[in-house]
Amino acid sequence: MAATLGEPKMDPAVARARLAAMKPFPRFSLTVGGLGFARFAPGTWGSVPPCVLVLVLVATLPHGLGWVIDAALGVLLVWSSWGCERWGAQAEELLGVKDPSCVVLDEVAGMSLSMLLLHWHLRSDATDWSWAWKGILGVALAFVLFRAFDVIKPPPCRALQNIRGGRGILLDDLFAGVYASVILHVVGPLAG
């Protein structure tokens, strides 16, 4: 049997109905505010919030507070990893699918990891628009790399996805984030 790309797809209406048995906060968290119910590419939509957060912080943080970006990404990484671990098995049980596509909190974890510890250029530190160019290009490159590794699932990502429960939902995305992070730390506008 040929390997498929991405997570098993489920009709968003069916997923929403089955997850109704879950408490609101875990359901809201696992689907990242409902982004996981998107009809097209829910994992891609679930990867967007960390990107938006970084761009907002790059544009608004005062001089000397660049470390706040890493702190915010670290908090997102810890929260999303804990949430997948805590509620992932229940979501799989309710949906009857391993690593369901509507659970996108793992994308938040992987995307956060891929952008962690990069050299972000703040608007307040620049005298021109280079901060915007570097920030947008850095986030875009992180996004494309993370999504590519998450979909293709190079070793050991596919094997890790087979682990039962929330850990299996999470680990393949963390490794995709590690792959993206390594490339971003070696090349790109924020490496160094």
N, CA, C and O of each residue as an XYZ file, in Angstrom:
768
protein
N       0.845     -1.179      0.000
C       0.000      0.000      0.000
C       0.894      1.246      0.000
O       1.858      1.322      0.762
N       0.579      2.193     -0.832
C       1.361      3.426     -0.937
C       1.108      4.317      0.279
O       0.005      4.354      0.823
N       2.140      5.022      0.684
C       2.018      5.948      1.808
C       1.249      7.181      1.360
O       1.440      7.675      0.249
N       0.388      7.668      2.226
C      -0.363      8.882      1.921
C       0.309     10.062      2.598
O       1.011      9.912      3.598
N       0.081     11.233      2.033
C       0.642     12.444      2.614
C      -0.335     13.040      3.611
O      -1.548     13.001      3.405
N       0.195     13.588      4.686
C      -0.639     14.279      5.668
C      -1.389     13.330      6.583
O      -1.143     12.124      6.590
N      -2.307     13.895      7.354
C      -3.097     13.127      8.308
C      -4.389     12.651      7.646
O      -4.790     13.178      6.609
N      -5.046     11.644      8.253
C      -6.314     11.170      7.701
C      -7.347     12.296      7.668
O      -7.539     13.005      8.656
N      -8.005     12.450      6.527
C      -8.992     13.527      6.362
C     -10.361     13.063      6.873
O     -10.738     11.899      6.731
N     -11.084     14.001      7.465
C     -12.421     13.721      7.968
C     -13.282     14.933      7.672
O     -12.819     16.068      7.776
N     -14.517     14.701      7.309
C     -15.430     15.797      7.043
C     -15.524     16.680      8.292
O     -15.779     16.172      9.384
N     -15.321     17.998      8.143
C     -15.335     18.881      9.317
C     -16.640     18.828     10.106
O     -16.621     18.951     11.330
N     -17.763     18.647      9.435
C     -19.039     18.582     10.150
C     -19.096     17.333     11.028
O     -19.591     17.378     12.154
N     -18.590     16.229     10.509
C     -18.558     14.975     11.279
C     -17.602     15.138     12.464
O     -17.927     14.753     13.587
N     -16.438     15.704     12.208
C     -15.455     15.908     13.282
C     -16.014     16.814     14.363
O     -15.859     16.537     15.553
N     -16.664     17.897     13.955
C     -17.255     18.838     14.917
C     -18.300     18.134     15.780
O     -18.342     18.336     16.993
N     -19.137     17.316     15.161
C     -20.185     16.599     15.896
C     -19.584     15.594     16.882
O     -20.046     15.478     18.017
N     -18.560     14.876     16.443
C     -17.946     13.874     17.325
C     -17.175     14.515     18.473
O     -17.149     13.979     19.581
N     -16.553     15.651     18.215
C     -15.790     16.325     19.271
C     -16.688     17.124     20.216
O     -16.203     17.668     21.209
N     -17.978     17.202     19.926
C     -18.904     17.918     20.807
C     -18.955     17.282     22.193
O     -19.325     17.941     23.166
N     -18.586     16.003     22.287
C     -18.573     15.320     23.589
C     -17.400     15.775     24.459
O     -17.365     15.486     25.655
N     -16.454     16.475     23.869
C     -15.276     16.946     24.596
C     -15.584     18.298     25.232
O     -16.369     19.074     24.687
N     -14.981     18.582     26.361
C     -15.170     19.881     27.003
C     -14.714     20.995     26.057
O     -13.820     20.777     25.239
N     -15.317     22.189     26.158
C     -15.015     23.264     25.209
C     -13.543     23.685     25.133
O     -13.019     23.865     24.034
N     -12.867     23.847     26.274
C     -11.487     24.326     26.218
C     -10.548     23.346     25.520
O      -9.768     23.765     24.665
N     -10.596     22.048     25.857
C      -9.747     21.108     25.112
C     -10.084     21.063     23.619
O      -9.181     20.995     22.785
N     -11.364     21.099     23.278
C     -11.776     21.089     21.865
C     -11.264     22.337     21.159
O     -10.731     22.253     20.053
N     -11.426     23.499     21.796
C     -10.951     24.769     21.243
C      -9.429     24.734     21.064
O      -8.903     25.203     20.054
N      -8.735     24.174     22.052
C      -7.277     24.099     22.006
C      -6.794     23.165     20.900
O      -5.960     23.551     20.081
N      -7.313     21.942     20.873
C      -6.859     20.960     19.891
C      -7.115     21.406     18.456
O      -6.326     21.104     17.561
N      -8.205     22.118     18.236
C      -8.531     22.582     16.881
C      -8.034     24.008     16.639
O      -8.322     24.598     15.598
N      -7.295     24.555     17.592
C      -6.738     25.915     17.540
C      -7.827     26.906     17.137
O      -7.755     27.569     16.102
N      -8.829     26.974     17.996
C      -9.914     27.929     17.793
C     -10.823     27.588     16.630
O     -11.543     28.454     16.131
N     -10.802     26.340     16.191
C     -11.649     25.918     15.080
C     -10.924     25.863     13.743
O     -11.518     25.433     12.754
N      -9.660     26.281     13.676
C      -8.912     26.213     12.415
C      -8.800     24.778     11.899
O      -8.712     24.549     10.693
N      -8.804     23.828     12.810
C      -8.731     22.419     12.421
C      -9.952     21.932     11.674
O      -9.913     20.873     11.046
N     -11.038     22.688     11.731
C     -12.246     22.311     11.005
C     -12.288     22.891      9.595
O     -13.301     22.766      8.906
N     -11.218     23.515      9.166
C     -11.169     24.062      7.803
C     -11.343     22.918      6.799
O     -10.802     21.829      6.986
N     -12.090     23.175      5.752
C     -12.335     22.143      4.736
C     -11.075     21.828      3.936
O     -10.884     20.692      3.502
N     -10.223     22.819      3.740
C      -9.022     22.619      2.936
C      -7.788     22.893      3.790
O      -7.681     23.955      4.404
N      -6.869     21.952      3.831
C      -5.568     22.086      4.478
C      -5.629     22.572      5.924
O      -5.042     23.605      6.246
N      -6.329     21.849      6.805
C      -6.409     22.306      8.198
C      -5.053     22.402      8.889
O      -4.857     23.276      9.734
N      -4.113     21.523      8.546
C      -2.781     21.589      9.145
C      -2.050     22.864      8.762
O      -1.305     23.429      9.563
N      -2.266     23.308      7.547
C      -1.663     24.561      7.099
C      -2.245     25.726      7.881
O      -1.510     26.600      8.340
N      -3.559     25.738      8.033
C      -4.208     26.809      8.811
C      -3.773     26.767     10.269
O      -3.602     27.815     10.891
N      -3.592     25.570     10.824
C      -3.154     25.444     12.208
C      -1.723     25.903     12.430
O      -1.329     26.182     13.562
N      -0.942     25.985     11.358
C       0.447     26.456     11.453
C       0.553     27.977     11.432
O       1.620     28.518     11.721
N      -0.515     28.668     11.100
C      -0.480     30.119     10.916
C      -0.359     30.921     12.221
O       0.400     31.890     12.235
N      -1.056     30.585     13.314
C      -1.006     31.439     14.504
C       0.390     31.767     15.039
O       0.624     32.925     15.386
N       1.339     30.814     15.128
C       2.672     31.213     15.585
C       3.349     32.207     14.630
O       4.102     33.077     15.067
N       3.080     32.073     13.346
C       3.657     32.993     12.350
C       3.134     34.407     12.562
O       3.901     35.370     12.549
N       1.832     34.527     12.754
C       1.218     35.841     12.986
C       1.762     36.449     14.275
O       2.091     37.634     14.317
N       1.854     35.645     15.312
C       2.390     36.130     16.590
C       3.796     36.699     16.414
O       4.088     37.792     16.901
N       4.663     35.972     15.726
C       6.043     36.434     15.537
C       6.066     37.741     14.756
O       6.783     38.668     15.133
N       5.299     37.832     13.682
C       5.307     39.059     12.880
C       4.786     40.258     13.670
O       5.311     41.365     13.544
N       3.759     40.039     14.478
C       3.236     41.125     15.316
C       4.296     41.570     16.326
O       4.488     42.767     16.540
N       4.976     40.616     16.940
C       6.006     40.961     17.922
C       7.202     41.658     17.272
O       7.743     42.610     17.835
N       7.614     41.196     16.105
C       8.716     41.845     15.389
C       8.367     43.307     15.097
O       9.223     44.186     15.191
N       7.118     43.556     14.746
C       6.691     44.909     14.379
C       6.430     45.810     15.577
O       6.435     47.033     15.432
N       6.201     45.238     16.763
C       5.763     46.072     17.888
C       6.686     46.100     19.103
O       6.567     47.001     19.934
N       7.584     45.160     19.227
C       8.430     45.124     20.429
C       9.421     46.290     20.432
O      10.001     46.624     19.399
N       9.607     46.898     21.590
C      10.610     47.957     21.701
C      12.033     47.391     21.675
O      12.251     46.200     21.897
N      12.969     48.255     21.404
C      14.395     47.907     21.353
C      14.807     47.109     22.596
O      14.437     47.450     23.720
N      15.579     46.039     22.369
C      16.118     45.260     23.473
C      15.224     44.150     23.983
O      15.616     43.410     24.885
N      14.023     44.017     23.423
C      13.108     42.985     23.928
C      12.877     41.851     22.923
O      11.832     41.200     22.943
N      13.844     41.626     22.061
C      13.734     40.534     21.092
C      13.574     39.169     21.743
O      12.990     38.261     21.152
N      14.091     39.020     22.957
C      13.974     37.751     23.674
C      12.521     37.369     23.937
O      12.220     36.198     24.169
N      11.622     38.346     23.902
C      10.194     38.074     24.133
C       9.645     37.138     23.051
O       8.754     36.332     23.318
N      10.179     37.247     21.833
C       9.729     36.360     20.752
C      10.025     34.916     21.108
O       9.164     34.047     20.970
N      11.245     34.656     21.566
C      11.590     33.287     21.954
C      10.785     32.825     23.164
O      10.388     31.663     23.240
N      10.545     33.722     24.103
C       9.727     33.368     25.264
C       8.307     33.006     24.833
O       7.742     32.019     25.305
N       7.735     33.809     23.934
C       6.368     33.541     23.450
C       6.308     32.221     22.687
O       5.379     31.435     22.872
N       7.300     31.979     21.831
C       7.344     30.708     21.097
C       7.547     29.540     22.056
O       6.969     28.472     21.857
N       8.359     29.729     23.092
C       8.560     28.682     24.090
C       7.280     28.346     24.836
O       6.980     27.176     25.074
N       6.524     29.381     25.203
C       5.238     29.161     25.881
C       4.277     28.415     24.952
O       3.609     27.472     25.377
N       4.205     28.833     23.688
C       3.345     28.131     22.718
C       3.766     26.676     22.567
O       2.922     25.780     22.513
N       5.069     26.445     22.499
C       5.586     25.086     22.343
C       5.214     24.215     23.538
O       4.751     23.088     23.364
N       5.412     24.725     24.736
C       5.089     23.954     25.940
C       3.580     23.718     26.039
O       3.136     22.598     26.289
N       2.802     24.776     25.844
C       1.343     24.642     25.946
C       0.798     23.667     24.912
O      -0.010     22.800     25.245
N       1.231     23.799     23.659
C       0.685     22.940     22.608
C       1.158     21.495     22.774
O       0.404     20.564     22.489
N       2.380     21.301     23.225
C       2.861     19.941     23.472
C       2.079     19.301     24.620
O       1.663     18.145     24.535
N       1.887     20.065     25.684
C       1.122     19.547     26.824
C      -0.322     19.240     26.410
O      -0.875     18.209     26.794
N      -0.927     20.135     25.628
C      -2.309     19.926     25.184
C      -2.468     18.686     24.324
O      -3.436     17.941     24.482
N      -1.531     18.457     23.418
C      -1.590     17.245     22.590
C      -1.468     16.000     23.453
O      -2.210     15.032     23.290
N      -0.524     16.049     24.364
C      -0.299     14.910     25.258
C      -1.525     14.665     26.150
O      -1.922     13.521     26.368
N      -2.107     15.728     26.653
C      -3.220     15.640     27.608
C      -4.532     15.203     26.952
O      -5.238     14.351     27.490
N      -4.864     15.785     25.785
C      -6.191     15.570     25.184
C      -6.181     14.809     23.868
O      -7.243     14.485     23.336
N      -5.008     14.519     23.336
C      -4.927     13.883     22.015
C      -5.578     12.515     21.946
O      -6.289     12.217     20.987
N      -5.347     11.680     22.948
C      -5.919     10.327     22.942
C      -7.439     10.381     22.976
O      -8.099      9.588     22.304
N      -8.002     11.301     23.744
C      -9.456     11.432     23.806
C     -10.013     11.844     22.448
O     -11.049     11.334     22.022
N      -9.332     12.761     21.768
C      -9.788     13.184     20.437
C      -9.741     12.015     19.459
O     -10.677     11.814     18.685
N      -8.656     11.246     19.491
C      -8.563     10.079     18.607
C      -9.679      9.080     18.877
O     -10.252      8.505     17.952
N      -9.978      8.883     20.151
C     -11.039      7.940     20.520
C     -12.404      8.434     20.018
O     -13.173      7.661     19.446
N     -12.696      9.702     20.230
C     -13.981     10.248     19.792
C     -14.126     10.263     18.274
O     -15.217     10.049     17.745
N     -13.021     10.515     17.579
C     -13.061     10.626     16.120
C     -12.857      9.281     15.428
O     -13.210      9.124     14.259
N     -12.287      8.309     16.142
C     -12.067      6.990     15.559
C     -10.969      6.973     14.508
O     -10.954      6.103     13.637
N     -10.045      7.936     14.585
C      -8.964      8.064     13.595
C      -7.663      8.370     14.326
O      -7.649      9.130     15.295
N      -6.577      7.775     13.857
C      -5.253      8.082     14.402
C      -4.773      9.400     13.808
O      -4.841      9.586     12.593
N      -4.287     10.319     14.643
C      -3.780     11.634     14.239
C      -4.745     12.336     13.280
O      -4.402     12.591     12.126
N      -5.951     12.647     13.762
C      -6.958     13.253     12.891
C      -6.547     14.643     12.396
O      -5.863     15.392     13.093
N      -6.979     14.963     11.186
C      -6.582     16.233     10.563
C      -7.143     17.450     11.285
O      -6.564     18.532     11.185
N      -8.244     17.312     12.004
C      -8.820     18.472     12.696
C      -8.042     18.840     13.958
O      -8.203     19.946     14.474
N      -7.210     17.945     14.459
C      -6.352     18.246     15.599
C      -5.096     18.918     15.048
O      -4.235     18.261     14.462
N      -5.001     20.236     15.242
C      -3.888     21.005     14.666
C      -3.020     21.684     15.725
O      -2.159     22.497     15.389
N      -3.236     21.361     16.987
C      -2.396     21.909     18.046
C      -0.955     21.429     17.874
O      -0.018     22.122     18.272
N      -0.778     20.259     17.290
C       0.566     19.755     17.010
C       1.288     20.621     15.981
O       2.512     20.738     16.027
N       0.552     21.225     15.060
C       1.161     22.151     14.097
C       1.667     23.406     14.793
O       2.708     23.946     14.421
N       0.941     23.869     15.796
C       1.402     25.022     16.579
C       2.735     24.683     17.251
O       3.655     25.501     17.265
N       2.831     23.476     17.807
C       4.067     23.051     18.472
C       5.222     22.991     17.474
O       6.290     23.546     17.730
N       5.018     22.335     16.361
C       6.082     22.187     15.374
C       6.505     23.508     14.752
O       7.695     23.746     14.546
N       5.538     24.366     14.454
C       5.838     25.669     13.863
C       6.583     26.539     14.873
O       7.525     27.242     14.507
N       6.173     26.498     16.131
C       6.858     27.262     17.180
C       8.300     26.797     17.318
O       9.211     27.616     17.433
N       8.507     25.500     17.307
C       9.856     24.947     17.425
C      10.718     25.362     16.235
O      11.901     25.657     16.401
N      10.139     25.387     15.045
C      10.933     25.722     13.861
C      11.435     27.162     13.889
O      12.470     27.458     13.292
N      10.724     28.067     14.570
C      11.119     29.485     14.595
C      11.856     29.890     15.873
O      12.282     31.037     16.004
N      12.006     28.976     16.794
C      12.633     29.271     18.075
C      14.127     29.563     17.915
O      14.828     28.881     17.167
N      14.596     30.577     18.621
C      16.011     30.952     18.712
C      16.627     31.474     17.413
O      17.844     31.417     17.239
N      15.799     31.977     16.508
C      16.329     32.645     15.322
C      16.689     34.084     15.683
O      16.278     34.575     16.734
N      17.430     34.747     14.850
C      17.883     36.119     15.117
C      16.900     37.100     14.496
O      17.110     37.570     13.378
N      15.835     37.407     15.211
C      14.779     38.287     14.711
C      15.242     39.735     14.760
O      15.869     40.165     15.728
N      14.930     40.478     13.714
C      15.253     41.896     13.628
C      13.988     42.688     13.936
O      12.994     42.579     13.219
N      14.023     43.478     14.995
C      12.850     44.246     15.412
C      12.755     45.558     14.630
O      13.764     46.136     14.227
N      11.530     46.005     14.430
C      11.303     47.287     13.766
C      11.984     48.409     14.538
O      12.550     49.327     13.944
N      11.927     48.332     15.851
C      12.498     49.389     16.690
C      14.027     49.441     16.629
O      14.624     50.438     17.035
N      14.666     48.383     16.128
C      16.123     48.345     16.018
C      16.626     48.787     14.644
O      17.834     48.925     14.449
N      15.721     49.010     13.693
C      16.120     49.288     12.315
C      15.872     50.744     11.946
O      14.995     51.407     12.499
N      16.664     51.217     11.005
C      16.472     52.577     10.489
C      15.794     52.553      9.119
O      15.474     53.603      8.563
N      15.577     51.359      8.581
C      14.915     51.215      7.283
C      13.895     50.077      7.387
O      13.516     49.674      8.487
N      13.460     49.572      6.250
C      12.451     48.511      6.234
C      13.055     47.111      6.194
O      12.342     46.151      5.901
N      14.345     46.969      6.479
C      14.976     45.647      6.437
C      14.354     44.685      7.457
O      14.291     43.479      7.218
N      13.902     45.216      8.577
C      13.264     44.379      9.596
C      12.038     43.664      9.020
O      11.822     42.484      9.295
N      11.238     44.376      8.225
C      10.024     43.783      7.647
C      10.388     42.698      6.643
O       9.827     41.602      6.663
N      11.327     43.013      5.772
C      11.757     42.044      4.760
C      12.297     40.777      5.417
O      11.905     39.669      5.050
N      13.197     40.939      6.387
C      13.799     39.777      7.045
C      12.769     39.001      7.858
O      12.781     37.770      7.864
N      11.888     39.707      8.538
C      10.862     39.031      9.329
C       9.893     38.241      8.472
O       9.612     37.078      8.760
N       9.379     38.865      7.419
C       8.417     38.181      6.545
C       9.091     37.020      5.833
O       8.524     35.931      5.753
N      10.290     37.237      5.317
C      11.002     36.163      4.623
C      11.343     35.021      5.577
O      11.209     33.850      5.220
N      11.782     35.361      6.789
C      12.105     34.328      7.772
C      10.902     33.495      8.167
O      10.987     32.269      8.242
N       9.778     34.156      8.421
C       8.553     33.437      8.785
C       8.066     32.602      7.605
O       7.658     31.455      7.788
N       8.105     33.161      6.399
C       7.649     32.425      5.217
C       8.503     31.183      4.975
O       7.979     30.114      4.665
N       9.811     31.329      5.116
C      10.711     30.194      4.930
C      10.460     29.126      5.998
O      10.422     27.935      5.690
N      10.290     29.552      7.244
C       9.985     28.603      8.322
C       8.674     27.867      8.046
O       8.580     26.655      8.238
N       7.682     28.602      7.601
C       6.360     28.036      7.309
C       6.461     26.981      6.197
O       5.957     25.867      6.341
N       7.112     27.343      5.100
C       7.219     26.426      3.957
C       8.017     25.177      4.343
O       7.610     24.058      4.028
N       9.143     25.366      5.021
C       9.953     24.216      5.423
C       9.201     23.305      6.390
O       9.188     22.086      6.218
N       8.575     23.899      7.408
C       7.843     23.080      8.373
C       6.714     22.314      7.702
O       6.560     21.114      7.930
N       5.918     22.996      6.875
C       4.800     22.318      6.213
C       5.304     21.206      5.294
O       4.704     20.133      5.232
N       6.397     21.456      4.584
C       6.935     20.419      3.690
C       7.361     19.188      4.488
O       7.014     18.063      4.127
N       8.106     19.396      5.564
C       8.543     18.257      6.376
C       7.366     17.577      7.065
O       7.377     16.359      7.243
N       6.353     18.343      7.455
C       5.176     17.763      8.118
C       4.367     16.906      7.150
O       3.830     15.870      7.540
N       4.277     17.323      5.914
C       3.507     16.561      4.924
C       4.292     15.356      4.410
O       3.745     14.258      4.304
N       5.568     15.557      4.091
C       6.391     14.480      3.527
C       6.730     13.434      4.585
O       6.804     12.242      4.283
N       6.934     13.875      5.811
C       7.245     13.018      6.963
C       8.496     12.163      6.736
O       8.407     10.938      6.654
N       9.667     12.815      6.635
C      10.901     12.035      6.501
C      11.177     11.263      7.793
O      10.647     11.608      8.849
N      12.005     10.223      7.707
C      12.303      9.454      8.918
C      12.855     10.350     10.019
O      13.657     11.239      9.730
N      12.467     10.154     11.228
C      11.562      9.134     11.765
C      10.118      9.609     11.900
O       9.336      8.980     12.614
N       9.746     10.691     11.240
C       8.415     11.297     11.447
C       7.265     10.325     11.240
O       6.380     10.237     12.091
N       7.255      9.592     10.130
C       6.136      8.678      9.850
C       6.026      7.600     10.925
O       4.921      7.264     11.351
N       7.148      7.061     11.362
C       7.132      6.028     12.409
C       6.639      6.602     13.735
O       5.897      5.936     14.457
N       7.041      7.825     14.062
C       6.620      8.453     15.318
C       5.119      8.711     15.340
O       4.482      8.645     16.391
N       4.558      9.007     14.162
C       3.127      9.268     14.076
C       2.308      8.044     14.480
O       1.149      8.182     14.872
N       2.887      6.863     14.391
C       2.164      5.628     14.722
C       2.089      5.349     16.214
O       1.389      4.425     16.630
N       2.799      6.131     17.033
C       2.716      5.970     18.479
C       1.299      6.330     18.918
O       0.708      7.284     18.413
N       0.778      5.582     19.835
C      -0.609      5.784     20.262
C      -0.785      7.074     21.057
O       0.120      7.525     21.759
N      -1.969      7.648     20.926
C      -2.364      8.796     21.737
C      -1.753     10.104     21.299
O      -1.253     10.240     20.183
N      -1.806     11.071     22.210
C      -1.347     12.422     21.927
C       0.121     12.513     21.598
O       0.531     13.390     20.838
N       0.915     11.631     22.151
C       2.345     11.655     21.868
C       2.608     11.378     20.387
O       3.480     12.005     19.785
N       1.867     10.454     19.806
C       2.006     10.158     18.382
C       1.528     11.305     17.503
O       2.090     11.556     16.438
N       0.489     11.999     17.954
C       0.005     13.180     17.230
C       1.093     14.240     17.206
O       1.290     14.908     16.191
N       1.793     14.397     18.307
C       2.750     15.478     18.507
C       4.136     15.224     17.924
O       4.691     16.103     17.265
N       4.702     14.053     18.148
C       6.121     13.830     17.877
C       6.527     14.024     16.419
O       7.604     14.556     16.150
N       5.682     13.602     15.468
C       6.062     13.780     14.063
C       6.170     15.263     13.708
O       7.012     15.650     12.897
N       5.321     16.089     14.315
C       5.377     17.532     14.058
C       6.588     18.177     14.731
O       7.188     19.099     14.179
N       6.944     17.700     15.908
C       8.141     18.227     16.562
C       9.386     17.914     15.739
O      10.269     18.760     15.604
N       9.459     16.708     15.189
C      10.612     16.374     14.359
C      10.610     17.169     13.060
O      11.673     17.560     12.579
N       9.432     17.415     12.483
C       9.357     18.281     11.301
C       9.858     19.679     11.664
O      10.553     20.320     10.876
N       9.500     20.143     12.861
C       9.980     21.436     13.341
C      11.487     21.459     13.543
O      12.134     22.468     13.265
N      12.053     20.350     14.026
C      13.510     20.256     14.203
C      14.207     20.326     12.849
O      15.191     21.049     12.697
N      13.707     19.580     11.865
C      14.296     19.619     10.523
C      14.278     21.049      9.969
O      15.283     21.540      9.456
N      13.122     21.704     10.080
C      13.005     23.079      9.574
C      13.946     24.008     10.333
O      14.604     24.856      9.731
N      14.010     23.851     11.643
C      14.848     24.705     12.473
C      16.323     24.578     12.112
O      17.035     25.580     12.038
N      16.777     23.368     11.890
C      18.185     23.151     11.539
C      18.517     23.903     10.250
O      19.541     24.582     10.173
N      17.668     23.785      9.255
C      17.910     24.477      7.984
C      17.884     25.987      8.209
O      18.744     26.701      7.694
N      16.915     26.479      8.968
C      16.793     27.923      9.205
C      17.982     28.484      9.984
O      18.359     29.640      9.790
N      18.569     27.683     10.853
C      19.719     28.150     11.615
C      21.014     28.139     10.807
O      22.000     28.769     11.189
N      21.002     27.422      9.694
C      22.183     27.345      8.846
C      22.108     28.340      7.689
O      23.100     28.983      7.348
N      20.915     28.460      7.084
C      20.745     29.379      5.951
C      19.535     30.269      6.207
O      18.748     30.011      7.117
N      19.394     31.292      5.420
C      18.226     32.160      5.513
C      18.541     33.485      6.153
O      19.642     33.691      6.663
N      17.575     34.392      6.129
C      17.805     35.765      6.602
C      17.956     35.910      8.101
O      18.389     36.962      8.572
N      17.614     34.888      8.863
C      17.671     34.981     10.320
C      18.698     34.038     10.921
O      18.754     33.888     12.142
N      19.510     33.400     10.093
C      20.548     32.472     10.573
C      21.691     33.269     11.188
O      21.875     34.456     10.919
N      22.441     32.574     12.014
C      23.644     33.239     12.516
C      23.853     33.135     13.952
O      24.837     33.661     14.472
